[in-house]
Amino acid sequence: MLGTYTYHEIIRKTVIGFGTLFNNIEIRTKNSDGTFAQVLKVPLAYGPMDKFLAMIEQQASYKNRMQITLPRMAFEMVGLSYDPSRKTTLTQAFKAGTQSGPKKVYMPVPYNIDFLLSIATKQNDDMLQIVEQIVPYFQPSFNMTINLVSSIGEKKDIPIVLNNIGMTTDYEGSFDDKSTIIYNLSFTAKTYIFGSIADNASGLIKKVDIDYYSNTTASAKREVRYSATPRAIKDYDNDAITQITEDVDLKETIIAINDASTFSAKDYIEIGSETMEIVSVDGNTIKVKRGREGTTAEKHTIGDAVNAITVADDALIPFTDDFGFNETTSFFQDFKTYSPISNEDY
């Protein structure tokens, strides 16, 4: 298992996404009449703030340009830890992908990524302008949507939590040097990391069997079995079994068709975009329940096709579409046990 190459760039996308939250921060100075004298976009870079402060101190050419160099913001990833509070079943899987075909995906692993955003300014008012453009969005979290795995279109809202704000002032240097005000904002991004993704739908669960036993002993034999399989709630193969022979209004429940021989009670049909459930069949006339499976009653005209929703449609359900369930309950007196390994009763 280990050694299977996979790289969805999830951590990289989270780092980039975090940085984009702060790339439009501005500070503004005002004239005495209240108009803006200057608008300055605060530079943002990845890396520790100490790196930029050391560069300012060591390069004499920057000594007379402090107001150009500061204010500045810097951020970096400072930690990565597993989050057990968001743990899911290890073997739980789901199907995803594009219309080209479903893919089997195991549930992602929850991880917290810790970030440190550092802000350095010369003026306290500059600092307060920057901070007040950030903190109102975190109460204490801000949701950021990230396309974690583009191959299956897996997008998630990642909460970015503001943990705390630390404040320091750097007074080092000569008496003539101005102090540097530094705020450190600690954040945690609650993201998910995916493993490898199967190229096909092999192993996806398409049928569920539940056996009921009369007691909990190891030798107990099954007595009742409940089974569920996906059931199509719309027609996919456009089979056009027959046609209606009269106009149908919004309230009619008795419909005349050319040939009702293939239909029986509890069958589902589709006329236009309306799904109906057959209640009874009388010759070439069917009694139906209108607007089933989330559809609404519509008007239909003579000659409209009647499509049957059958097991053939069950096999054509796209992975992105809604579906219902075929449910059956069986009662046994043979005292056999079902083996999920061999798929046999013994």
C-alpha positions, 0 to 999 in steps of 0.5 A: 500500500505504501509507495503508491504514488499519489499527489493531489497538491492538497497541502499546496492548494491550502497554503496558496488559498490561505495566502490569497485571503490577505493579498488585497490588504491596504492602508490609507492616509488622509488629508486634513479635509478627510480625502485620501492622500495615499493608498498603499497595498501591503506587500505579502510574501511567504516566509518568516518575518524575521527574514525580512527584518534581518534583510532591512537591518543588514543592508545599509541601502535600506536605512533611509527607505524604512517607510517604503519597506514597511508595512509588510506581511509574511505568512508560513506553514508552521505545523501539520497535525492529525485531527482525531475529532473529525475521524471517519471509518477507515474503510469507508468509501464513496464513488465520485468522478466525472460523467466519463465514469465513476471512481472509488475513493476512500474517505479522506484523512482530516489534518490541521495545518497551522499557519502564522501570519506576521504583520510588521509596521512602523506606525501603530495606526498602520497596524490597526488598519491592517488588523481591522481588515482581517479580524471581522471575518473570523468568528472564530473561523472563515470558510474557504472553498478549495478544489482538493481533488480536481480529478473527481471534482471534490470541493470542500469548505475548509474552515480557517480558524483564528487562534490568537494574536500576539503583539511585540515591538522591536526596539533594537537599534540606535536611539535614532532608529524607529521601533518596529511593531509586529503582530503575529496571528496564529491560524489553523486550517482544517483540511482533508488529505486524500489517498490514491483514487481507483480509476474504475468503480470496481468494488463499489457496493451496489447491493446490501443484504441484512440478515436477522437472527433469532439470537446472538449466539455464533451458531444462530441461523438467519430467519429474515433477510432485507435486501436493497439495490439502486432503483432508477427514478427516471427513464434512461433508455428511452424505450418508448414502450407505447403511446397515449391515445388521448390528451391528459390534463393535470388531474386525470389519473385514468390514461388510455394507451395503445398497449398496456400488456407489458404493464402491471400494478406498481410499475413506474412509467415516464411521460415527458418529464413526469413520472407516474406509478401504475395503480391498476391495469384494465385492458389498455387503460391504466390508473396512475398516481401522478407526479411521483419521484419528485416530479410534477403533473404535466399536460400530455397530448395524444401520441406522447411516448410512454417510457417504462422505468425498469431494471434496464434503467437501474443499470444505467443510473449515472453516478451523479444522479439521484436514485431510489431503492428496490427493497425486498424482505425474505423469510427463511426456515432453512436455517442456513447462513449467508457467507459474504466471502463466497456469496453463497448460503450454507 
